[in-house]
C-alpha cells in the first residue's frame, strides 16, 4: 500500500498516511476537524541498491551477433551441438549401462 502525504490548509497539520489506492482521499483534518485536509505532491521514496539485474544481466560489454555477409542469399544451415565430456555428462554416462541408447 502506498504512503500519502496530507496537509491541512487551515492549521498546517501534516501527516503521512498508509492507504489503499482504492480508498477515497481524506478531507477532514484530524487536528482541527476542518474540511481542508488534502494530499500533497511528493517525490517517490524508491531506491535501487546492490548489484541489481542490469549490472549482472545486461552490462556485459559484448556486442550482439552480426548477420553473415552476403545479403542473406545463401541458405541457412543448422549445426548439431558438439558432444563434450563435461563432468555432468561423465557422471550420467557412468550411471547408465555400457551399451545404453542415451549416449
C-alpha positions in Angstrom: 0.0 0.0 0.0 1.3 3.5 -0.8 2.0 6.2 1.7 0.4 9.5 1.0 1.4 12.9 2.5 -1.5 15.0 3.7 -1.5 18.6 4.9 -4.2 20.8 6.3 -4.6 24.2 4.6 -6.3 25.7 7.7 -4.0 24.8 10.6 -0.9 23.5 8.7 -1.0 20.0 10.3 0.9 17.5 8.2 0.8 13.7 8.3 1.9 10.7 6.2 -0.8 8.0 6.0 -0.8 4.5 4.7 -3.8 4.0 2.4 -5.0 1.6 -0.3 -5.1 3.1 -3.8 -8.8 2.4 -3.9 -9.5 4.4 -0.6 -11.1 7.8 -1.1 -8.8 10.7 -0.2 -9.3 12.2 3.3 -10.8 15.7 3.5 -11.3 16.3 7.3 -8.2 17.3 9.3 -7.7 15.1 12.4 -6.3 18.1 14.3 -8.7 21.0 13.6 -11.6 19.0 12.0 -11.9 21.4 9.1 -12.6 20.1 5.6 -9.2 21.3 4.3 -7.0 18.2 4.6 -5.6 17.4 1.2 -2.9 15.1 -0.5 0.4 16.7 -1.2 2.6 16.0 -4.3 5.8 14.4 -3.1 8.7 12.6 -4.6 8.6 8.8 -4.6 10.7 7.1 -1.9 12.2 4.5 -4.2 15.8 3.5 -4.3 17.6 0.6 -6.0 20.6 -0.7 -4.1 23.0 -3.5 -4.7 24.4 -5.0 -7.9 20.9 -5.2 -9.5 19.7 -7.1 -12.5 21.0 -4.6 -15.0 24.6 -4.9 -13.9 24.5 -8.6 -13.8 22.3 -9.5 -16.8 22.8 -6.8 -19.4 26.0 -4.9 -18.7 28.4 -7.4 -20.3 30.1 -5.2 -22.8 29.8 -7.7 -25.6 28.2 -6.7 -28.9 25.3 -8.6 -30.5 25.9 -11.3 -33.1 26.2 -9.7 -36.6 24.3 -11.1 -39.6 26.5 -13.0 -42.1 27.9 -11.0 -45.0 26.4 -11.6 -48.5 22.9 -10.2 -48.1 21.3 -13.5 -47.0 21.3 -15.2 -50.4 22.9 -18.4 -49.0 20.6 -21.0 -47.5 20.6 -21.2 -43.7 22.3 -24.3 -42.2 21.8 -25.8 -38.8 24.6 -27.3 -36.8 24.2 -30.1 -34.3 25.7 -29.4 -30.9 29.0 -30.9 -30.2 29.2 -33.7 -27.6 31.6 -32.8 -24.9 32.9 -34.7 -21.9 31.8 -32.4 -19.1 31.7 -33.6 -15.5 27.8 -33.8 -15.8 28.0 -35.9 -19.0 30.6 -38.2 -17.5 28.5 -38.7 -14.3 25.4 -39.5 -16.2 27.3 -41.9 -18.5 28.6 -43.8 -15.5 25.1 -44.3 -14.2 23.9 -46.0 -17.4 24.6 -49.4 -18.8 27.6 -49.7 -21.1 25.5 -50.1 -24.3 22.5 -47.8 -23.4 20.8 -45.8 -26.2 21.1 -42.5 -24.4 24.8 -42.0 -25.3 
